[in-house]
């Protein structure tokens, strides 16, 4: 049912693999729409408790396929139709989403990684704010997430200079959750994802929702938001299990709800 | 009272709850549902055990709009003779506070129902809109009137012309909804608000609603004259004596609605 990506669910983890390796997983309209569709599928599936987005082949994603860009292309409409719904969905799925950045993540490919909740980088991965190099501006949430991750000054520097950021540098500035050696890549990404999939998913979803809101809320609003979140989390079975396990001095077994 | 086929109702702690109950069609409002809502509102308006009324859908949706199948075959004369919107006028005459609790979609006729209530509590991800224009018609139960009075002319026109969906955040910023809360807690938080209001002096609630409504449609002068009379009138109530005595005696008042 998908042509430009592969979708697989395994051990409560939904794997979304960008699958145009010969084009370094450059985005086409179809690929944008398929990613969004896959995110919706993983969102609906209650068995899914963690998502991983990664690239097949050498690249994570090289960004928009420039072969499709013509003189009369309306860039705004491309964003509204293809990219923005994808970025909005990444934010609204209340489950942890990992970008497993296996290789280069350039332009909108970098934006995709920034819009995820965790960024695991292979040691040979790198980020490039490639937009400026073709006279464009970072998009697809890039200008939203970048300063939040690295601060204003560094965000401006990266976006304006358009230079390659190695995995190591990415870790230093806060763009990477973790850098993983090549020989442990598959194993470590799976372990990281499966560990997340065993955590209290509803609580993670609430953390994700209200951390987003913290950027547009004052203290009073956030205190109220935390009350909502805690009331909701306080009614989950996972909370009851957590307390029970604590009292019984054993490891909790969370089910995600 | 008619049989309730399209809604569920119950009352607890002085709060009457009307739950829209046509889940298979996303609670689409048909004429029967509007009648059942109205008759329940009117019944509770005369029932001393109910002080505040909550209108809600379910966790997924308030209601996706009016029942299109039901009206697709109508013509202007049949609609004039049916005069179905007379029931909507009567909703506006209910004296007790009505609070809408909204999860998910609140579109078209359902948005008009919400706007017919006094307060709206919405989920953070609720969506509002008037998509009637996409069907070649327009709102007919107060949509163009009530939205305009809340948002102002220019903004109302934009939403009504484009038929686009309004986020709960936008609705909150424009005074269309009172509060947004976590989607999981919409009903619970609405009930907390309803119970709080239900404890207030019933006659005060009533006279305040009347005066505020008066101010929406009348000049400042007229509305203030009206307000004054309502203020004077409350001094004939037992609750005014109880309230002021309790204040002087530094104790909590016990209001009776008399």
Interface residues (C-beta under 8 A of the other chain):
Chain A: X92 X213 X225 X228 X229 X231 X232 X235
Chain B: X124 X125 X181 X182 X184 X185 X188 X189
